[in-house]
Amino acid sequence: MVRNSIFYILGRYGASAITVLSVAVLTRLASPADYGVYALVVSAAQTGYSALLQWLRLALNRFLPSHAHRETFFFTQIAAGYLAVVTGVIALAVLLELLTTDADIRYALVTGVPLFIAMGFAEMGLSLLQSQLRAGLYALLSVMRAVVAAATGISLLLLGFGATGLLLGTTAGYAACGLPVLWMNRSKIRLAEADRREILRLARYGMPFAVTAALGSVLALADRYIIAALMGTEAAGLYAAPYDLANRSLQVMMLAVGLAGTPLIFRAYEAGALESVRPVLERHFQLLVGTAVPVAVALAMLSPAVSRLLLGPQFQDWGAVLMPWIVVATLIQGMETFYFSFAFSLARRALRLALVLLAAAAVDIGLNLLLVPIHGLEGAAAATLIAATVAALGSALSGRGILALPLPSGDLLRIATACLPLVALLWPFRDRPDPLAGFVAGCAGLGVYGLAAFLLDLGGLRTRMRPAERAARSAAA
């Protein structure tokens, strides 16, 4: 798990670093209004992917290990399911284009549907590599997606294409990521052998979890739509840029651990009962919390410097204000997504998780409608944090009635203790907007955290190194 986590971290962090740097350029070239339009269309495509295509990715992760000797049959059903959904979405989009006269809706359909198709295509390709434990290729394609998206988007923005250029760049990045996986597996897809009953079986497993994914997407993205409706597209852009910066910077770390751990957890659970998967879950928890918490602390405390470095002048003030809220919300929501939800996915009890997330989404929408008119963008950030807390607590408490996941309290205590010198080192820099000082302090702080984690033997890090040291000494002798 650790080795694959390193590959995923390199890939996702490399891709995220490119994306974050591109945000630094985009927010200097694009107006808040253009960035707002871009963020709204991307959010709609993400929600559509979660609701309509993510069930295929989930089924791929869950059932590929049991179809190891029937890969051609299994891949054919996945491809046929994808094509069926995409065909239906295109037909519906064409119908809406013919029926509506609203320019905004027509623009969203023309730019959002291709993005939705490419996004699903790429995510399923990456999911296949994840299930096959091909972390190195996953990392390479993730970085390539980010490079193509950034280069294309910035080039088109410089040519005056505005939000359309940004959307075309993002679509091109996803397409470039998915095509190599399709080419490598083209011989395993035989659409003439598609089995409707098998596709429906996969859908019965995946669709309930897709509903939960769609609710999670609403939970994460509804605020920018409410802001756009109540305060305008420019305000949505001012909110979305620091939100995306904070969310991507932290979530990529949690996602890397999740990508490495999920196939191993499913394989261990398939091999036996909960006791056989408990050590894998504990290791997953240690890596997830131990890597995410210090990054969250550093981002929240250094938000003025991070905003000054990575956001355009029009976005920087709001970045310093909003990023701490979003960082904490992302950390809490990440624990629900990448850990507590295993109780439901392993036991195939998605309906209960859907009810939890439905309640959290209702809280999010209600609080946004209440707080945005009064407190503006800060009200939206507060609503996001509260709703994320409701989702995580609800998932943890409800999940324990289905499958009691381990919660290593000793590891939590060690992580909190290791964060103390990090907080002490960063405290003098918390309100300084100087990017260089913030960067140096952040690197030093994370280094201090790593040393403290080693001394405290977090996750058995120091203990695990001893046999390796002895083996190295024996080999040298």
N, C-alpha and C positions, 0 to 999 in steps of 0.2 A: 504493500500500500504506500509506503514511504517513497519508494523509487518511482512509482507511477505518479504520485502526488507531485514529485519534483518536475516530471515532464509536463504535467498539466499546469503547474504553476508557471513554468517557463513559457509554455504556449499561451495560456490565458493571460498571464501577466505581460508577456511580450505583446500580445494583441491588445490588451487593455492599455499598456503604456503608449502604444501607437495611437489608439483611439483617444486617450486623454490628451496627448500632444496635439492631435488633430482638433480636439475641442478648443484647445488654447488658440489654435489658428482660426478656427471657424468663428469663434465668438469675437475675434478681432476683425473678421472680414464680413460677417453677416450681421444684419440688424436684429434686435430682439424679436421683431415681428416675423422675420424670415425664420429665425431659429424656432420660434413658437409654432409656426406652421409645420416645419420639419418634425418637431417633437410630437405634435398631435397626430400626424399621419403615421409616424413610426410606432407610436403607442397603439393606434388602431390596428396596425398590422400585427403587432405582438399579441394583442388580445385575440385577434382572429386566429393566429397560429395556435395559441394556447387552447382555444375552444374547439378548433376544427381539425388540427393536425397533430397536436401533441400526444393524442392517444396512440398514434402509430409509433412514436418514439418510445413511449412508455412500454408498449407491447414488445417492441424490439429489445429493449433492455431486459424485460422480464422473461421472455420466452426463447431468446436465442440460445442460451445454454442448453435448454432441453431439445433444441432442434439442430444440434451440432452435426448430425448425420443426415439432415434433410434441409440443408441451407438453401438449395435452389428453390424448393417448394416454399420455404418460409419467406425468402426474399421476394418471390413472385407475389405473395399475398400482400406484403408491405407496399410494394410498388403499385399494385392494382388499387389498394385502398387510397394511396396518395393521389393517383390519377383520377379516381372517382370524386374525391373531395374537390380537387382543383377544377375539374370540369364543371361541377355544380357551382362553385364560386364564380367562375368566369361567366357562366350562363346568367347567374343572378346579377352580376355587375353590368353585363350588357343590357339586361332588362331595365335596371335602374337608370342607366345612362339614357335610355330611350324615353323613360317616363318622367324623369325629374328635369326641372329647369334651373335648379339651384346650382350656381357656379361652384360654390365651395364643395358640395357633395360630389359633383362631377369631377372636380380636380382630385379629391381624395380617392375616388374610385380609380382614376387613370393612373395615379402614382402609387396608391396603396396596394392594389391587387397584385401587380408584378412584384412588389416588395414582399408581400405575404407568400407568394409562390416560391420565390427564391429563398426566403427565410426558412420555410418548411423543408425545402430541398436540402439546404445546407445542414440544418440541425439534425435531420435524420441521417445524413452521411456521417456527421461527427458522432452521433449516437452509436452507429454501427461500429466505428473505430473504437469507441469507448467499450462496447460490449466485447469486442475482440481483443481488448487490452493492448491496443496498438497506440500507446500514449505518445510516442515520438511523432508519428504521422499526424495524429490529432493536433499536436502542438504546432507542427509546421503549417498545416492548413489554416489553423486559427490565426496565425500571424499573417499568412498570405491574405486572408479575408480582410483583416484590418488595414493592411498596406494598400490593397486595391481600393477599398472604400475611401480611405483618407486621400489617396492620390487623385482619384477620380472626382470626389466631392470638392476638394480644394480647387482643382483645375477648372471645373465647371462653375464654381462660385466666382473665380477670378474672371471668367468669361461673361459673367453677368446673368447666370441662370438662377440665382437666388436659391429659394427653398427647393425648387425642382432639381437643381444641380446636386444638392445634398442628398436628396432622396434617390436620384439615379446612381450616385456613388455608393450609397449603402446597398442598393439592389445589386450592383455589379460585384461588390465584395462578397455577398452571400452566394451569388452564382459561381464565382471563381472558386469558392471553397467547396461547393458541392459537386462540381463537374468531375474532378479527379476520382472521387469515391465511386461515382456512377460508372466511370470508364473502367475502373478496376473490377467492378462487380457486374459488368454488363452481361457476361455469359451466364450469370445465375438468375437472370430475370427472364421468365418465359410467360408473357401475359396470356397466352392461349391456355395456360394451365391454372389460371386464377380460379379459386374456389370460393364462391360466395359464402358458403357456410363457415369456412375457416376465417374469412375476413370478418364476418359477424361475430365469431367467437372472440377474435382479437378485440373487436370493438366493445363487446360486453365487458371485457376486462379493462380496456383503456379509457373508454368514454367517461365513466364516473370520475376517474382521476383527471381527465381533461377538464371536466366541469370545475374541479377544485383548482386546477391550474388557471382556468379563465377567471375564477373568483379571485385568485391571488394576483392576477394581472390587473383586475379592476381595483383591488386593494392598493396596488402600487401606482396606478396611473390615472385613477379617476380624478385626483386632485387637479391635474393640469387642465382637464376639460371643464371642471367647475370654475377654475380661475379664468379660463378663456371666455366662458359664458358670462361671468359676473364682472370681470375686470378688463377683458380684451386679450387679443392674441399676443401683444407685446408683453403683457404681464405674465402670460403663460411661458413665453420664452425666457424671461428673467428668472422664473422659478425653475424651469426645466434644466437650464444649463448647470447651475450648481447642484441640482438634484442628481443629474446624470453623472457629474464628476464624482460626487461623494459615493453614490451607489455603485458605480462601476469599479472605483478604486478598492472598495472593501469587498463587494460581492464576488469579484474575480478570485480573491483568495479563498473564500468559502466554497465557491464553485469548483475550484481546482481540487480541493479535498473531497468534495462530494463526487466528482467525476471518478476519482481514484477509488473511493470506498464503495460506491453503490454496486458495481458488478460483483465485488468480493462479498458484500453483505448478502446479496441475492443468492450467489453460489453457495455460501455457507448455510443459508437457511434452507435451500433446496436439499442440501446433504443431510440435514438433521433438524432437530427441534431448536428451540430458543437457546438452550445451553450451548449448542455448537456455534451459534452466531454471536453470543454475548462477548467473547474476547474481541471479535472483529468490530462490534459496535463500540466497545470501550475505546479501542484504538482510534476509531473514527472520531469519537467525541473529543478525545485528547487533541488530535490534530486540528479538528475544526475550531474548537474554542481557543486552543493554545496559539494558533496562528492569527485568528481573526481579532481577538480582543486587543492585543497591542497595536495592531494597525488602526483599529477603531479609535483607540485612545490618542494615538499620534495625529490622526486626521482631525478629530474633534478639537484638540487643543491648539493645533497649528492652522486652523481654518483661515485666519486672515492672510497668512503667508502663502498658503496653498492657493487661495483665490487670486491673490496678486500675481502669482506665477502662472497659473493655468487658465485664467479667465480673462476675457477682454475687458477693457475699462468700464463699459456700460454694465457689466455683470458682476464686477468685483465686490461692491458693497453688499449686494444681496448674497453673494457667495459666502462671505464671512459670517453673515447672520444665520443663514439657513443650513450650512453644512453640518454643524454639530447635531442639529435635530435629525437630519437625514442619516447621518452616520449611525447614530444610536438606533434609529428605526430599522435601518438595513441590517444591523447586527442581530436585532431581535427577530426580525422576519426571516433572516437566514437560518437561525436556529430552528424555526418551525419548518422551513423548506428542506433543509439538509440534514435534519436529525429527527425531530419529533414526528414528522410525517411517515417515518419508516414503520411505526406501529400500525398504520393504516394500509400502507402498500404491501408489507409482508403478509398481513392477514387478509388482504383483499377486501378491506372495509372502507371503501372510498366515500360512501354516502355520509357517514358520520363526520368525516373530515370536511366534506362539502358543506354540511350544516354549520360547522364551526366557522369556516371561511365566509359563508354567506352572512352570518351574524357580524363578523368583523368588517366585511364590505359595507354592510348597512350602517355600522357605527362610523366608518370612514366617510361615507357619503353624507350622512346626517351631520357629523361634526364639521365637515367642509362647508356645507350649506349654512351652518350656524356661525362658524368662526371666520370664514373668509370675508364676509361683508363687514365684520367688526375689526378684525386684526390683519386683514390682507394676507400676504404671502406667509407671514409667520403663523397665522392661524391655520393655513393649509399644512404647514410642516408639523405643527402640534397635533393636528388631526391624524396625520400619517403615523406619528409615533404612538399615539394612543391606540389606534386601530391595529398596528403591528403587535402591540403588547397583548391586546385582546386575542388576536389570532394565535400567538405563541402559547399563551397560558391555556386557552381553550384546547389547542391541539395536544399540549402536554397532559392536561388533566383528563381529557376524553380518551386519549390514546392509552393511558395506563389501564383503563378498563378493558382494553382489547389485548394489548401486548406490552408488558412492563419493560420499557427500555432502561438500560443501566444509566445512572447519573452519578458518576464518580465524584463524590464530594471532596475527596482528598485532592484530586486534580484541579478542581475549581479553586480550592484554597491556595494551592501552589501557583496557579496562574495569577490570582489576585495579588499574591505576595511578590511575584516576579514583576508585576506592573508597578509596584510602588516606586522603585528607583527610576523607572521610566517617567512617571508622573513628576517626580521631584526634579528630574533633569529638564523636562519640557516646561515646567511651570513659569520660569522667568521669560519664556518666549511666547506665551500663550496669546498675548495681544499685539505682538510685533508683526507688522506687515512685510518685513524684510524677507524676501524669498530665499536668499542665500543663507541667512542665519537660521531660518526655519528648516531648510533642507539639511544643513549640517547637524542641527539639534535633533532632527527626526532620525537621521541615520545613526547618530551616536546613541540616542535613546533606544532604538530597536536593538542595537548591538548590546547595550547594557541589559535589556530584557532577555536577549538570547543567553548571555552569560549567567544571569540569575536563574533562568529556566534550567540550564545545564547543572548549576550547583544544587538546585532543588530537586534534580532528577525528575523533571517533568516528563510524564509519559515513559519513564524508564530510560530516558535518553542517555544518562551517564552509565547506567547499569548495562545497557545494550552495547556500549562501546568497549567494555572491558574484554569480552571474548575476542572482539576484533583486534584489540591491542595485543592480546596474548598470541593470537594467530600470526600477527605481523612480526612479532619478536621472534617467534619460533621459525618463521620462514627466513628471517634475516640471519638467524644463527645457522 
